[in-house]
Amino acid sequence: QGIRKSDLGADLSVFADCDILVTHVPPFKTKTSQSVVGRVKKDWGDKILYDALKKHLLRPRYLLCGHVEDPVAIRDCLFGVEIVNPGTKHNSSVPNHEIIAIEN
């Protein structure tokens, strides 16, 4: 579901300086939030999360997410944040995953 409108009154500052943020839904306007349905590209991303990143209320180095099963891209960058959504392969015995090299 992502960040709900009711969370807007919540203090997001407790997450402001975390290095790695894990959310269910990717932020809006990223290749990790978009998939092609038929011939149409649909954005499933979270607009409130997008705004929080844009306004630097949240400043993670990495944002790990899911929800979009077949994203246009597994990785994208938004406002200096590396976003990773490995997607899903329903017929695979190994869950989709992405290796992230974290530097100090």
Short mmCIF file of the C-alpha atoms (twelve columns), coordinates in Angstrom:
data_MODEL
# 
_entry.id   MODEL 
# 
loop_
_atom_site.group_PDB 
_atom_site.id 
_atom_site.type_symbol 
_atom_site.label_atom_id 
_atom_site.label_alt_id 
_atom_site.label_comp_id 
_atom_site.label_asym_id 
_atom_site.label_seq_id 
_atom_site.Cartn_x 
_atom_site.Cartn_y 
_atom_site.Cartn_z 
_atom_site.pdbx_PDB_model_num 
ATOM 1   C CA . GLN A 1   0.000  0.000   0.000   1 
ATOM 2   C CA . GLY A 2   2.874  2.410   0.558   1 
ATOM 3   C CA . ILE A 3   2.599  5.559   2.613   1 
ATOM 4   C CA . ARG A 4   -1.048 6.343   3.287   1 
ATOM 5   C CA . LYS A 5   -2.480 9.844   3.275   1 
ATOM 6   C CA . SER A 6   -3.242 9.317   6.950   1 
ATOM 7   C CA . ASP A 7   0.525  8.926   7.501   1 
ATOM 8   C CA . LEU A 8   1.137  12.506  6.382   1 
ATOM 9   C CA . GLY A 9   0.716  13.663  9.948   1 
ATOM 10  C CA . ALA A 10  3.199  11.018  11.047  1 
ATOM 11  C CA . ASP A 11  6.761  12.010  11.771  1 
ATOM 12  C CA . LEU A 12  8.734  10.603  8.842   1 
ATOM 13  C CA . SER A 13  11.888 12.169  10.259  1 
ATOM 14  C CA . VAL A 14  12.613 8.952   12.184  1 
ATOM 15  C CA . PHE A 15  13.441 7.431   8.779   1 
ATOM 16  C CA . ALA A 16  15.038 10.538  7.247   1 
ATOM 17  C CA . ASP A 17  18.664 9.495   7.610   1 
ATOM 18  C CA . CYS A 18  18.439 5.725   7.249   1 
ATOM 19  C CA . ASP A 19  20.784 4.231   4.658   1 
ATOM 20  C CA . ILE A 20  18.397 1.493   3.521   1 
ATOM 21  C CA . LEU A 21  14.626 1.969   3.387   1 
ATOM 22  C CA . VAL A 22  12.335 -0.990  2.668   1 
ATOM 23  C CA . THR A 23  8.853  -0.245  1.330   1 
ATOM 24  C CA . HIS A 24  6.204  -2.395  -0.262  1 
ATOM 25  C CA . VAL A 25  5.496  -0.077  -3.206  1 
ATOM 26  C CA . PRO A 26  8.178  1.778   -5.194  1 
ATOM 27  C CA . PRO A 27  7.975  5.542   -5.563  1 
ATOM 28  C CA . PHE A 28  5.947  6.982   -8.452  1 
ATOM 29  C CA . LYS A 29  7.662  8.040   -11.715 1 
ATOM 30  C CA . THR A 30  10.381 5.390   -11.719 1 
ATOM 31  C CA . LYS A 31  11.157 2.490   -14.019 1 
ATOM 32  C CA . THR A 32  10.782 0.238   -10.969 1 
ATOM 33  C CA . SER A 33  7.175  1.383   -10.484 1 
ATOM 34  C CA . GLN A 34  6.065  0.965   -14.092 1 
ATOM 35  C CA . SER A 35  4.993  -2.124  -16.001 1 
ATOM 36  C CA . VAL A 36  3.509  -2.674  -19.421 1 
ATOM 37  C CA . VAL A 37  -0.086 -3.908  -19.362 1 
ATOM 38  C CA . GLY A 38  -1.071 -4.862  -22.896 1 
ATOM 39  C CA . ARG A 39  0.412  -1.986  -24.862 1 
ATOM 40  C CA . VAL A 40  0.000  0.592   -22.122 1 
ATOM 41  C CA . LYS A 41  2.683  1.544   -19.590 1 
ATOM 42  C CA . LYS A 42  1.083  1.833   -16.144 1 
ATOM 43  C CA . ASP A 43  2.678  3.437   -13.110 1 
ATOM 44  C CA . TRP A 44  1.854  1.575   -9.893  1 
ATOM 45  C CA . GLY A 45  4.115  3.790   -7.766  1 
ATOM 46  C CA . ASP A 46  3.410  5.614   -4.543  1 
ATOM 47  C CA . LYS A 47  2.956  9.367   -5.099  1 
ATOM 48  C CA . ILE A 48  3.342  10.244  -1.432  1 
ATOM 49  C CA . LEU A 49  6.641  8.353   -1.238  1 
ATOM 50  C CA . TYR A 50  7.758  10.165  -4.403  1 
ATOM 51  C CA . ASP A 51  6.951  13.535  -2.796  1 
ATOM 52  C CA . ALA A 52  8.741  12.595  0.449   1 
ATOM 53  C CA . LEU A 53  11.886 11.751  -1.541  1 
ATOM 54  C CA . LYS A 54  11.568 14.859  -3.702  1 
ATOM 55  C CA . LYS A 55  11.258 17.101  -0.637  1 
ATOM 56  C CA . HIS A 56  14.153 15.224  1.052   1 
ATOM 57  C CA . LEU A 57  11.941 14.214  3.972   1 
ATOM 58  C CA . LEU A 58  13.404 10.758  3.333   1 
ATOM 59  C CA . ARG A 59  17.025 10.465  2.199   1 
ATOM 60  C CA . PRO A 60  18.030 6.807   2.014   1 
ATOM 61  C CA . ARG A 61  20.954 5.642   -0.092  1 
ATOM 62  C CA . TYR A 62  18.962 2.560   -1.142  1 
ATOM 63  C CA . LEU A 63  15.225 1.949   -1.355  1 
ATOM 64  C CA . LEU A 64  14.241 -1.718  -1.630  1 
ATOM 65  C CA . CYS A 65  10.702 -2.438  -2.758  1 
ATOM 66  C CA . GLY A 66  8.379  -4.854  -4.511  1 
ATOM 67  C CA . HIS A 67  4.686  -4.826  -5.465  1 
ATOM 68  C CA . VAL A 68  5.283  -4.364  -9.216  1 
ATOM 69  C CA . GLU A 69  5.784  -7.923  -10.445 1 
ATOM 70  C CA . ASP A 70  7.202  -7.117  -13.881 1 
ATOM 71  C CA . PRO A 71  8.839  -3.682  -13.661 1 
ATOM 72  C CA . VAL A 72  10.205 -1.925  -16.748 1 
ATOM 73  C CA . ALA A 73  13.587 -1.997  -14.950 1 
ATOM 74  C CA . ILE A 74  14.842 -3.671  -11.768 1 
ATOM 75  C CA . ARG A 75  16.905 -0.615  -10.813 1 
ATOM 76  C CA . ASP A 76  16.421 3.110   -11.124 1 
ATOM 77  C CA . CYS A 77  17.689 6.252   -9.429  1 
ATOM 78  C CA . LEU A 78  15.480 9.076   -8.161  1 
ATOM 79  C CA . PHE A 79  16.750 12.200  -6.399  1 
ATOM 80  C CA . GLY A 80  20.035 10.396  -5.690  1 
ATOM 81  C CA . VAL A 81  18.330 7.326   -4.205  1 
ATOM 82  C CA . GLU A 82  19.123 3.902   -5.711  1 
ATOM 83  C CA . ILE A 83  15.806 2.022   -6.063  1 
ATOM 84  C CA . VAL A 84  15.699 -1.763  -6.456  1 
ATOM 85  C CA . ASN A 85  12.601 -3.840  -7.288  1 
ATOM 86  C CA . PRO A 86  13.524 -7.375  -8.411  1 
ATOM 87  C CA . GLY A 87  9.988  -8.211  -9.553  1 
ATOM 88  C CA . THR A 88  8.540  -11.730 -9.559  1 
ATOM 89  C CA . LYS A 89  8.864  -14.908 -11.599 1 
ATOM 90  C CA . HIS A 90  5.924  -17.106 -10.656 1 
ATOM 91  C CA . ASN A 91  7.238  -20.291 -12.292 1 
ATOM 92  C CA . SER A 92  10.729 -20.148 -10.796 1 
ATOM 93  C CA . SER A 93  11.891 -22.236 -7.853  1 
ATOM 94  C CA . VAL A 94  14.251 -19.391 -6.902  1 
ATOM 95  C CA . PRO A 95  12.749 -16.060 -5.821  1 
ATOM 96  C CA . ASN A 96  13.782 -13.043 -7.853  1 
ATOM 97  C CA . HIS A 97  16.594 -11.194 -6.183  1 
ATOM 98  C CA . GLU A 98  19.158 -8.525  -6.874  1 
ATOM 99  C CA . ILE A 99  22.629 -8.329  -5.352  1 
ATOM 100 C CA . ILE A 100 23.425 -4.916  -3.935  1 
ATOM 101 C CA . ALA A 101 27.046 -3.954  -3.332  1 
ATOM 102 C CA . ILE A 102 26.996 -1.535  -0.426  1 
ATOM 103 C CA . GLU A 103 30.019 0.694   -0.044  1 
ATOM 104 C CA . ASN A 104 31.037 2.483   3.148   1 
# 
